[in-house]
Amino acid sequence: MAFSLVLQGAEGHIRSLAPSQNKDITTVARSPHPPKRPPRKDAQRPAREAARPGSPHAKAEQPSGLAVRKAAADILGRVLRAQRPLDEELDAEHGHPGVRELDAQDRGLLRALLGTALRHRGQIAAILDHLLDRPIPDKSGAAMDILHIAAAQILFMEVADHAAVSLAVTLADQDRKARTYKGLVNAVLRRIARDAEELRARFNEPWRNTPVWLFAAWQKAYGEERALQTAAMHLHTPNLDLTVKRDPDDWAARLGGRRIAGNSIRLADHAGRVDRLEGFEEGAWWVQDAAAALPARLLGDVTGLRVADLCAAPGGKTAQLAAAGANVTAVDISARRLARLRANLDRLSLGAEIRVGDLRSFEPEAPFDAILLDAPCSATGTIRRHPDVAWSKRPEDIAALTQIQAELLQRVSGWLVPGGTLVYCTCSLQPEEGEAQIAAFLAANPGFARLPVSEDEIGIPGAITADGDLRTLPCLLPSTPPGEPERLGGLDGFFAARLKRL
Ligand SMILES: C[S@@+](CC[C@H](N)C(=O)[O-])C[C@H]1O[C@@H](n2cnc3c(N)ncnc32)[C@H](O)[C@@H]1O
């Protein structure tokens, strides 16, 4: 029985094996493979646990842990092929229906499964490619996504191999189109479990986890070494950065963190609920990557100035400007995202005029003293936090976004008083959305000049270009001061230019 299960669907797909290896596959299929590492709590549950009252498994006696793997494979497919943002899929209220059925522990596991499968996607793909002699066809339903989710567990997570394999096979069996391949799923995953150490070592280069076009673009823009360092940073879940309203040193000490630059503090290895941290209820700080906090600082002293925060939601930069004493008008096209901005400002006891509007048609009543335009972009600078971005964005998306950015920049530049300052920024690593955008704008608008940014102003070494723009890379901010653990390093990739209307 086990023998036929292994071979069903596997024939002609697994690379030809030497006779001894061939024998090994069937042997493995007959005897449970011992886990190499201590299993996770989740995997320690019996394969078919008695349904807990009120548990999501109570409805239809499914093997424990199946619902979370099913949601993971399904969401992976939607992220990759429908370009759905991972965070939106994982949203407990509005996200994927499978998420709503999971308890808090399984939601945490779901996030970890997807995060790991996406951060290591290139390595896993190379390993599957190495083991399969031809690709699994597109019409195989969720087979490939099931394989990726299971391989992520076996290779990079503390999940018992036998649990990862058997749940994947069950999932394949439940999918009408993938069913034909369940034997293949079984055989490939057992092979990965058996040879995990060797496969990890053989396919261990971090650049594999960046699509070829994206890595080539970073190589061209920043050089081989920076591109490799950036890819390596994307393997790690980033630290938690907070921006505090005031007293950053005091808050760093109270929260056990470290001051990074300006009002940014970093908490290394924080796990758990952010809203349970000291200072959340009283609105002393908000979550914001240290790099994302830099562009608003480029406007300098904004006390009493009329400042437009354009493309403002969910409001990290609005909060900075309001906390610095500006009269802020926050504009965004998304009413839903602006509701979050309003809730954030309310918690922080900060105020701003909030306007829903498309900047392509919005008309301000009067010009502004200063403008911050945080234009919609590919977000490739945030892959550390959003590993889906690397795989859901395509070169054609960059081209489309650069057109919108140019249009928005041109339009809003007309809303500035003479002598006023405009900061344009994007959380992208692609020069087309940053340096090239500003070069084109300045060439076409002689009434504007660049106000170069200095390293002293920012406090982050290596973050200023030769032209005087801000350019952060994920591999900047290594462990400082020297000797501190590496886990304190890293930064989102941001571009910002400061322009003056003459
Ligand atoms: C990078 S996010 C802004 C992040 C925000 N500045 C912050 O710091 O929290 C880009 C925003 O641009 C908004 N957006 C995109 N196209 C727009 C348009 N044509 N007009 C106004 N807002 C737009 C999106 O809704 C999104 O909230």
The ligand as an SDF file (V2000), in Angstrom:
LIG
                    3D

 27 29  0  0  0  0  0  0  0  0999 V2000
    3.5830   54.4040    0.8770 C   0  0  0  0  0  0  0  0  0  0  0  0
    1.9300   54.5140    1.3180 S   0  0  0  0  0  0  0  0  0  0  0  0
    1.9310   55.8820    2.4040 C   0  0  0  0  0  0  0  0  0  0  0  0
    2.4880   55.6150    3.7870 C   0  0  0  0  0  0  0  0  0  0  0  0
    2.2930   56.8040    4.7200 C   0  0  0  0  0  0  0  0  0  0  0  0
    2.8550   58.0260    4.1800 N   0  0  0  0  0  0  0  0  0  0  0  0
    2.8770   56.5900    6.0920 C   0  0  0  0  0  0  0  0  0  0  0  0
    3.9490   57.0550    6.3800 O   0  0  0  0  0  0  0  0  0  0  0  0
    2.2170   55.9200    6.9040 O   0  0  0  0  0  0  0  0  0  0  0  0
    1.2480   55.1940   -0.1370 C   0  0  0  0  0  0  0  0  0  0  0  0
   -0.1730   55.7050    0.0000 C   0  0  0  0  0  0  0  0  0  0  0  0
   -0.5180   56.3480   -1.2290 O   0  0  0  0  0  0  0  0  0  0  0  0
   -1.9220   56.3090   -1.3680 C   0  0  0  0  0  0  0  0  0  0  0  0
   -2.2270   56.6570   -2.7580 N   0  0  0  0  0  0  0  0  0  0  0  0
   -1.9660   55.9380   -3.8600 C   0  0  0  0  0  0  0  0  0  0  0  0
   -2.3580   56.6070   -4.9670 N   0  0  0  0  0  0  0  0  0  0  0  0
   -2.8710   57.7970   -4.5470 C   0  0  0  0  0  0  0  0  0  0  0  0
   -3.4510   58.9110   -5.2140 C   0  0  0  0  0  0  0  0  0  0  0  0
   -3.5760   58.9420   -6.5460 N   0  0  0  0  0  0  0  0  0  0  0  0
   -3.8780   59.9470   -4.4730 N   0  0  0  0  0  0  0  0  0  0  0  0
   -3.7690   59.9330   -3.1320 C   0  0  0  0  0  0  0  0  0  0  0  0
   -3.2400   58.8800   -2.4460 N   0  0  0  0  0  0  0  0  0  0  0  0
   -2.7970   57.8400   -3.1420 C   0  0  0  0  0  0  0  0  0  0  0  0
   -2.2370   54.8920   -0.9320 C   0  0  0  0  0  0  0  0  0  0  0  0
   -3.5820   54.7710   -0.5350 O   0  0  0  0  0  0  0  0  0  0  0  0
   -1.2540   54.6930    0.2210 C   0  0  0  0  0  0  0  0  0  0  0  0
   -1.8850   54.9260    1.4700 O   0  0  0  0  0  0  0  0  0  0  0  0
  1  2  1  0
  2  3  1  0
  2 10  1  0
  3  4  1  0
  4  5  1  0
  5  6  1  0
  5  7  1  0
  7  8  2  0
  7  9  1  0
 10 11  1  0
 11 12  1  0
 11 26  1  0
 12 13  1  0
 13 14  1  0
 13 24  1  0
 14 15  1  0
 14 23  1  0
 15 16  2  0
 16 17  1  0
 17 18  1  0
 17 23  2  0
 18 19  1  0
 18 20  2  0
 20 21  1  0
 21 22  2  0
 22 23  1  0
 24 25  1  0
 24 26  1  0
 26 27  1  0
M  CHG  2   2   1   9  -1
M  END
$$$$
